[in-house]
Amino acid sequence: FALLQDIDRVSVPFQDYSTGRYFSDLRVKAPASEKAKLLAEVAARHHTSLADASMVAHLTHVIPAKGSAVVRFARDLRAEDLKTEDVILLGSERANPWVSLIEPWRGLRFDYDPALHRAIIVNKRPAPGEPPSFVGEAVGEKPYDSFGTLTFVPNLDRTGSILLIAGTNMQGTSAAGEY
């Protein structure tokens, strides 16, 4: 989803994502240009990174055997799932807009600077001596700094839990998941 936004040079609001409006708008615009056709084609498929696939494989082995894990792409998730289920979300709000629903409980917030192609983790309540933000390096910069976060909060109905594993890039998310 982050790739679609990068190519289209937009930031899609959660409402347009969760209702499917962004995806249906892409299909409507598709005949108009080659770029719109490409975006609609990319949006119609399910893509994931090797880092996320590896993390899901690892997590399915460490989840207690009392239940079964169901793996879903973010676009197939529904708000009801976040109310009634134990859920593990992967990625920041930019890659997985469902993360915005747990924003009020998080001490860290992800921002994205599209001009610099950098993810920024904003520390909403820095303790004395803590920095107000953590800035990931742009792709290709050396040394390459990545940051990852773990957030564990009750689900929306407080009947289970939500674990968020996120990072400033795939490496940051992967490091947080390994931790």
C-alpha positions in Angstrom: 0.0 0.0 0.0 2.9 2.4 0.7 4.2 1.6 -2.8 0.9 2.6 -4.3 0.9 5.9 -2.4 4.5 6.6 -3.5 3.8 6.0 -7.1 0.5 8.0 -7.0 2.2 10.7 -4.9 -0.7 10.8 -2.5 -1.4 10.0 1.2 -4.6 8.1 1.4 -6.9 8.8 4.4 -8.0 5.8 6.5 -11.6 6.4 5.5 -10.8 6.1 1.8 -8.8 2.9 2.5 -11.2 1.2 4.8 -14.2 1.8 2.6 -12.3 0.7 -0.6 -12.9 4.1 -2.2 -9.2 4.6 -3.1 -9.1 1.2 -4.9 -12.4 1.8 -6.7 -11.2 5.3 -7.7 -8.1 3.7 -9.2 -10.3 1.3 -11.3 -12.4 4.2 -12.6 -9.3 6.2 -13.5 -7.5 3.2 -15.1 -8.6 3.8 -18.7 -7.4 7.4 -18.5 -3.7 6.9 -18.4 -0.9 4.3 -18.4 0.0 5.3 -14.8 -3.6 4.8 -13.7 -3.7 1.4 -15.4 -0.5 0.4 -13.7 -1.7 1.5 -10.3 -5.0 -0.3 -10.7 -3.1 -3.5 -11.7 -0.8 -3.3 -8.7 -3.7 -2.6 -6.3 -5.6 -5.6 -7.6 -2.9 -8.0 -6.5 -1.7 -9.1 -3.1 1.9 -8.1 -2.5 4.1 -8.4 0.6 7.8 -8.2 1.4 10.0 -11.1 2.1 10.6 -9.6 5.6 6.9 -9.7 6.4 6.4 -13.2 5.0 9.4 -14.4 7.1 8.0 -12.8 10.2 4.6 -14.4 9.6 6.2 -17.8 9.3 8.2 -17.2 12.5 5.1 -15.9 14.4 3.0 -18.9 13.4 5.5 -21.1 15.2 5.6 -19.1 18.4 1.8 -18.5 18.8 0.4 -20.9 21.5 -1.1 -24.0 20.1 -4.5 -23.3 21.8 -5.8 -21.7 18.6 -5.1 -21.2 15.0 -3.6 -18.2 13.3 -5.3 -16.7 10.3 -3.1 -14.6 8.0 -4.8 -11.8 6.1 -3.7 -8.9 4.0 -4.5 -5.6 5.6 -7.0 -4.8 2.8 -9.0 -7.9 3.8 -9.1 -7.0 7.5 -12.4 -5.5 8.9 -12.9 -3.3 11.9 -14.8 -6.1 13.6 -11.6 -8.1 13.7 -9.9 -5.4 15.7 -12.8 -5.4 18.1 -13.2 -9.1 18.8 -10.0 -10.9 18.0 -6.4 -11.1 19.2 -4.5 -9.4 16.3 -1.0 -8.9 15.2 -0.6 -5.9 12.8 2.6 -5.5 10.8 3.8 -2.1 9.5 3.2 1.5 10.1 0.1 3.5 9.3 1.4 4.3 5.9 1.7 0.6 5.0 -1.2 -0.6 7.1 -3.8 2.1 7.7 -5.6 -0.1 10.3 -2.8 0.9 12.7 -4.4 4.4 13.0 -7.2 2.9 15.1 -4.9 2.2 18.0 -3.1 5.6 17.6 -4.6 7.1 20.8 -2.9 4.4 23.0 0.5 4.6 21.4 3.4 6.7 22.8 5.1 6.7 19.4 3.5 7.9 16.1 4.9 7.4 12.6 5.2 10.3 10.2 6.4 10.1 6.6 8.2 12.9 4.7 7.3 12.2 1.1 9.8 14.8 -0.2 12.7 13.1 1.5 11.3 9.6 1.4 11.9 9.2 5.1 9.9 7.6 7.9 10.0 9.5 11.2 9.0 8.1 14.6 7.6 10.9 16.8 7.9 10.4 20.5 4.6 11.8 21.7 5.6 11.9 25.4 9.4 11.9 25.6 10.7 11.2 29.1 13.7 13.3 30.3 16.7 12.5 28.1 14.6 10.8 25.4 14.7 12.4 21.9 11.4 13.8 20.5 11.8 11.8 17.3 13.8 9.1 15.5 14.5 9.6 11.8 15.2 6.7 9.5 17.7 7.2 6.8 16.6 7.5 3.2 17.3 4.4 1.0 20.9 4.4 -0.2 22.3 6.6 2.6 25.1 5.2 4.7 25.2 4.4 7.5 21.7 3.1 7.2 19.7 3.7 10.4 16.4 1.8 10.9 14.1 1.9 13.9 11.5 -0.6 15.0 8.6 -0.4 17.5 6.4 -2.8 19.4 3.1 -1.7 20.7 0.8 -4.0 22.8 -2.7 -2.7 23.6 -6.2 -4.1 24.3 -8.3 -4.7 21.2 -11.1 -2.2 20.5 -13.7 -4.0 22.7 -11.1 -4.8 25.3 -11.8 -8.6 25.0 -8.3 -9.4 23.6 -5.1 -7.8 22.5 -3.5 -6.1 19.5 0.3 -6.4 18.9 1.7 -3.9 16.5 5.2 -4.6 15.0 6.4 -1.7 12.9 9.5 0.1 11.7 10.8 3.0 9.7 11.4 0.4 6.9 11.4 -3.3 6.3 14.6 -3.8 8.2 13.2 -1.9 11.2 10.0 -3.9 11.2 11.9 -7.1 10.9 14.2 -6.2 13.8 11.2 -5.4 16.0 9.6 -8.7 15.0 12.7 -10.6 15.9 12.9 -8.9 19.2 
